[in-house]
């Protein structure tokens, strides 16, 4: 098999797992509501910037990519 079909299959599996965790684990995993995320609420305006959530996702993605390269 070529590399592209393998990559698409792996990407699909990863998206399914992420979707399942998001759907069923959303009550317990409070991504997007971590301490350090910026929330500004005014009368008719709400600004939300999940900076800490972005950092956590980036670190986890970097570790996963490192492990993929390590075992390749």
C-alpha positions as CSV (number, residue, x, y, z in Angstrom):
1,X,0.0,0.0,0.0
2,X,1.2,3.5,-0.7
3,X,1.8,6.0,2.0
4,X,-1.2,8.2,1.2
5,X,-4.0,5.6,1.8
6,X,-2.2,4.6,5.1
7,X,-2.1,8.3,6.1
8,X,-5.8,8.8,5.3
9,X,-6.8,5.6,7.3
10,X,-4.8,6.7,10.3
11,X,-6.2,10.3,10.1
12,X,-9.7,8.9,9.9
13,X,-9.2,6.7,13.0
14,X,-7.6,9.6,14.9
15,X,-10.6,11.8,14.0
16,X,-13.1,9.1,15.1
17,X,-11.3,8.7,18.5
18,X,-11.2,12.5,19.0
19,X,-14.9,12.7,18.2
20,X,-15.8,9.9,20.6
21,X,-13.7,11.4,23.4
22,X,-15.3,14.8,22.7
23,X,-18.8,13.4,22.6
24,X,-18.6,11.1,25.6
25,X,-15.9,12.6,27.7
26,X,-16.9,16.2,27.4
27,X,-18.6,16.2,30.7
28,X,-15.4,15.2,32.5
29,X,-12.7,16.8,30.3
30,X,-13.1,20.5,30.4
31,X,-11.0,21.5,27.4
32,X,-11.8,25.1,26.6
33,X,-12.4,25.9,30.2
34,X,-8.9,25.5,31.6
35,X,-7.5,28.0,34.1
36,X,-5.6,30.6,32.2
37,X,-8.0,30.8,29.3
38,X,-9.0,34.4,28.6
39,X,-12.7,35.3,28.9
40,X,-14.0,38.8,28.7
41,X,-17.7,39.3,29.3
42,X,-19.4,42.6,28.7
43,X,-23.1,43.5,28.4
44,X,-23.6,42.5,24.8
45,X,-20.2,41.1,24.0
46,X,-18.2,38.0,25.0
47,X,-14.6,37.4,23.9
48,X,-13.1,34.0,24.6
49,X,-9.6,33.0,23.8
50,X,-8.5,29.5,25.0
51,X,-4.8,30.1,25.1
52,X,-4.0,27.4,27.7
53,X,-6.1,24.9,25.9
54,X,-4.2,25.6,22.7
55,X,-0.9,25.1,24.4
56,X,-2.0,21.8,25.9
57,X,-3.3,20.5,22.5
58,X,0.0,21.7,20.9
59,X,2.1,19.8,23.4
60,X,0.1,16.6,23.1
61,X,0.2,16.8,19.3
62,X,4.0,17.4,19.4
63,X,4.5,14.4,21.7
64,X,2.3,12.2,19.4
65,X,4.2,13.3,16.3
66,X,7.6,12.6,18.0
67,X,6.4,9.1,18.9
68,X,5.3,8.5,15.3
69,X,8.8,9.5,14.1
70,X,10.5,7.5,16.8
71,X,8.7,4.2,15.8
72,X,8.8,4.8,12.1
